[in-house]
Amino acid sequence: MAREGDPLVVAGVIGDVLNPFTSTVSLRVVINNREISNGCQLRPSQLVNRPRVAVDGEDLRTFYTLVMVDADAPSPSNPILREYLHWMVTDIPATTNASFGRELLFYESPQPSAGIHRLVLVLFKQLGRDTVFAPEWRHNFNTRNFAEINNLATVAAVYFNCQRERGCGGRRRE
């Protein structure tokens, strides 16, 4: 279970996006040859290309779904589009990477216009292959509901912060 000092709890990812869970699979996310750790800072220019994602897991008969959402769209002070779905890959075999899965929603690079946004990558264990379906739209995506509807179990997550290219690092009033 997530604990009080867990970066996902401190950042509000547990609560805003996810329910508490126990991480059971290793998720490695690399963007521009930089491994992502919880809370690191990236700019939109660093996010033009989709991340490289490696998954450990149980065995090749186990499949995973990866989603990447913006928890603060369109702005942290008014997240009326929360969550915005930037990427979805399903049927990722264990012990491989996301390129072996099916990209149901192509990667759309984040372009925050105000404030610091939390971008969250969540890995789910699927019940089987071809059991997960893409939503009809990207805005107002709900990770919890998506997991419940598709019988997915959260097994790993990581988040990073992103703000506009010339952002100052603080919150902007709108």
One Martini backbone bead per residue (centre of mass of N, CA, C, O) as a GRO file, in nm:
protein
  174
    1MET     BB    1   0.100   0.034   0.015
    2ALA     BB    2   0.068   0.349   0.039
    3ARG     BB    3   0.262   0.602   0.179
    4GLU     BB    4   0.316   0.905   0.318
    5GLY     BB    5   0.623   0.927   0.174
    6ASP     BB    6   0.515   0.889  -0.091
    7PRO     BB    7   0.537   1.062  -0.383
    8LEU     BB    8   0.240   1.000  -0.481
    9VAL     BB    9   0.114   1.125  -0.226
   10VAL     BB   10   0.248   1.403  -0.201
   11ALA     BB   11   0.146   1.484  -0.510
   12GLY     BB   12  -0.159   1.349  -0.542
   13VAL     BB   13  -0.188   1.096  -0.720
   14ILE     BB   14  -0.283   0.986  -0.473
   15GLY     BB   15  -0.633   1.066  -0.535
   16ASP     BB   16  -0.652   1.204  -0.825
   17VAL     BB   17  -0.584   0.917  -0.992
   18LEU     BB   18  -0.522   0.710  -0.754
   19ASN     BB   19  -0.523   0.445  -0.575
   20PRO     BB   20  -0.405   0.261  -0.358
   21PHE     BB   21  -0.094   0.070  -0.400
   22THR     BB   22   0.109  -0.206  -0.500
   23SER     BB   23   0.415  -0.249  -0.613
   24THR     BB   24   0.503  -0.535  -0.855
   25VAL     BB   25   0.645  -0.371  -1.092
   26SER     BB   26   0.885  -0.282  -1.311
   27LEU     BB   27   0.926   0.067  -1.413
   28ARG     BB   28   1.082   0.205  -1.708
   29VAL     BB   29   1.154   0.551  -1.781
   30VAL     BB   30   1.262   0.709  -2.093
   31ILE     BB   31   1.386   1.046  -2.161
   32ASN     BB   32   1.634   1.145  -2.334
   33ASN     BB   33   1.828   0.945  -2.163
   34ARG     BB   34   1.625   0.975  -1.908
   35GLU     BB   35   1.543   0.874  -1.607
   36ILE     BB   36   1.247   0.849  -1.442
   37SER     BB   37   1.142   1.026  -1.155
   38ASN     BB   38   0.979   1.126  -0.904
   39GLY     BB   39   0.940   1.480  -0.971
   40CYS     BB   40   1.060   1.550  -1.214
   41GLN     BB   41   1.182   1.784  -1.460
   42LEU     BB   42   1.007   1.898  -1.759
   43ARG     BB   43   0.995   1.993  -2.093
   44PRO     BB   44   0.838   1.996  -2.392
   45SER     BB   45   1.109   1.961  -2.562
   46GLN     BB   46   1.153   1.667  -2.409
   47LEU     BB   47   0.843   1.550  -2.526
   48VAL     BB   48   0.817   1.485  -2.833
   49ASN     BB   49   0.894   1.202  -2.767
   50ARG     BB   50   0.831   0.910  -2.675
   51PRO     BB   51   0.870   0.704  -2.442
   52ARG     BB   52   1.064   0.465  -2.286
   53VAL     BB   53   0.928   0.138  -2.194
   54ALA     BB   54   0.990  -0.084  -1.923
   55VAL     BB   55   0.900  -0.428  -1.837
   56ASP     BB   56   0.854  -0.659  -1.636
   57GLY     BB   57   0.746  -0.938  -1.461
   58GLU     BB   58   0.644  -1.259  -1.486
   59ASP     BB   59   0.543  -1.339  -1.792
   60LEU     BB   60   0.459  -1.375  -2.132
   61ARG     BB   61   0.142  -1.423  -2.039
   62THR     BB   62   0.164  -1.132  -1.948
   63PHE     BB   63  -0.031  -0.827  -1.953
   64TYR     BB   64  -0.011  -0.472  -2.036
   65THR     BB   65  -0.104  -0.136  -1.942
   66LEU     BB   66  -0.049   0.198  -2.071
   67VAL     BB   67  -0.068   0.524  -1.919
   68MET     BB   68  -0.088   0.883  -2.001
   69VAL     BB   69  -0.139   1.161  -1.775
   70ASP     BB   70  -0.298   1.469  -1.704
   71ALA     BB   71  -0.381   1.601  -1.383
   72ASP     BB   72  -0.379   1.942  -1.490
   73ALA     BB   73  -0.611   1.995  -1.692
   74PRO     BB   74  -0.515   2.294  -1.809
   75SER     BB   75  -0.481   2.359  -1.490
   76PRO     BB   76  -0.411   2.341  -1.157
   77SER     BB   77  -0.641   2.563  -1.078
   78ASN     BB   78  -0.823   2.427  -1.345
   79PRO     BB   79  -0.897   2.084  -1.385
   80ILE     BB   80  -1.147   2.029  -1.609
   81LEU     BB   81  -0.981   1.786  -1.784
   82ARG     BB   82  -0.956   1.583  -1.585
   83GLU     BB   83  -0.802   1.377  -1.751
   84TYR     BB   84  -0.534   1.369  -1.983
   85LEU     BB   85  -0.478   1.163  -2.263
   86HIS     BB   86  -0.159   1.089  -2.417
   87TRP     BB   87  -0.144   0.759  -2.371
   88MET     BB   88  -0.186   0.414  -2.522
   89VAL     BB   89  -0.091   0.078  -2.417
   90THR     BB   90  -0.135  -0.258  -2.506
   91ASP     BB   91  -0.025  -0.576  -2.482
   92ILE     BB   92   0.224  -0.598  -2.288
   93PRO     BB   93   0.473  -0.791  -2.243
   94ALA     BB   94   0.649  -0.928  -2.034
   95THR     BB   95   0.981  -0.837  -2.038
   96THR     BB   96   0.945  -0.564  -2.199
   97ASN     BB   97   0.812  -0.320  -2.418
   98ALA     BB   98   0.592  -0.092  -2.556
   99SER     BB   99   0.665  -0.176  -2.860
  100PHE     BB  100   0.505  -0.467  -2.814
  101GLY     BB  101   0.251  -0.325  -2.826
  102ARG     BB  102  -0.067  -0.157  -2.848
  103GLU     BB  103  -0.142   0.145  -2.996
  104LEU     BB  104  -0.441   0.308  -2.929
  105LEU     BB  105  -0.295   0.584  -2.844
  106PHE     BB  106  -0.121   0.816  -2.948
  107TYR     BB  107   0.130   1.020  -2.895
  108GLU     BB  108   0.095   1.322  -2.695
  109SER     BB  109   0.246   1.599  -2.635
  110PRO     BB  110   0.304   1.808  -2.393
  111GLN     BB  111   0.139   2.162  -2.350
  112PRO     BB  112   0.168   2.359  -2.119
  113SER     BB  113   0.039   2.696  -2.027
  114ALA     BB  114  -0.009   2.647  -1.704
  115GLY     BB  115   0.186   2.561  -1.486
  116ILE     BB  116   0.226   2.263  -1.302
  117HIS     BB  117   0.240   1.939  -1.430
  118ARG     BB  118   0.116   1.612  -1.387
  119LEU     BB  119   0.274   1.326  -1.518
  120VAL     BB  120   0.126   1.000  -1.563
  121LEU     BB  121   0.243   0.665  -1.532
  122VAL     BB  122   0.052   0.365  -1.588
  123LEU     BB  123   0.048   0.025  -1.474
  124PHE     BB  124  -0.130  -0.260  -1.595
  125LYS     BB  125  -0.294  -0.554  -1.534
  126GLN     BB  126  -0.417  -0.797  -1.729
  127LEU     BB  127  -0.625  -1.068  -1.797
  128GLY     BB  128  -0.564  -1.033  -2.114
  129ARG     BB  129  -0.573  -1.045  -2.434
  130ASP     BB  130  -0.780  -0.825  -2.582
  131THR     BB  131  -0.933  -0.651  -2.310
  132VAL     BB  132  -0.864  -0.356  -2.415
  133PHE     BB  133  -1.012  -0.026  -2.453
  134ALA     BB  134  -1.059   0.263  -2.597
  135PRO     BB  135  -1.151   0.563  -2.568
  136GLU     BB  136  -1.326   0.830  -2.722
  137TRP     BB  137  -1.149   1.025  -2.535
  138ARG     BB  138  -0.908   1.232  -2.364
  139HIS     BB  139  -1.083   1.398  -2.204
  140ASN     BB  140  -1.187   1.315  -1.892
  141PHE     BB  141  -1.024   1.102  -1.791
  142ASN     BB  142  -1.046   0.788  -1.587
  143THR     BB  143  -0.844   0.574  -1.439
  144ARG     BB  144  -1.023   0.422  -1.242
  145ASN     BB  145  -1.256   0.353  -1.437
  146PHE     BB  146  -1.089   0.213  -1.650
  147ALA     BB  147  -0.989  -0.016  -1.467
  148GLU     BB  148  -1.267  -0.128  -1.391
  149ILE     BB  149  -1.389  -0.183  -1.676
  150ASN     BB  150  -1.104  -0.360  -1.756
  151ASN     BB  151  -0.982  -0.527  -1.523
  152LEU     BB  152  -0.750  -0.361  -1.366
  153ALA     BB  153  -0.420  -0.365  -1.220
  154THR     BB  154  -0.222  -0.188  -1.027
  155VAL     BB  155   0.161  -0.201  -1.047
  156ALA     BB  156   0.250   0.096  -1.157
  157ALA     BB  157   0.420   0.425  -1.103
  158VAL     BB  158   0.490   0.752  -1.255
  159TYR     BB  159   0.613   1.093  -1.215
  160PHE     BB  160   0.606   1.423  -1.366
  161ASN     BB  161   0.706   1.749  -1.435
  162CYS     BB  162   0.535   2.019  -1.625
  163GLN     BB  163   0.622   2.310  -1.820
  164ARG     BB  164   0.660   2.560  -1.978
  165GLU     BB  165   0.940   2.664  -2.124
  166ARG     BB  166   0.923   2.967  -1.955
  167GLY     BB  167   0.885   2.881  -1.681
  168CYS     BB  168   0.927   2.959  -1.321
  169GLY     BB  169   0.779   2.730  -1.108
  170GLY     BB  170   0.509   2.850  -1.055
  171ARG     BB  171   0.208   2.981  -0.997
  172ARG     BB  172  -0.061   3.084  -1.203
  173ARG     BB  173  -0.279   3.325  -1.244
  174GLU     BB  174  -0.623   3.348  -1.402
   0.00000   0.00000   0.00000
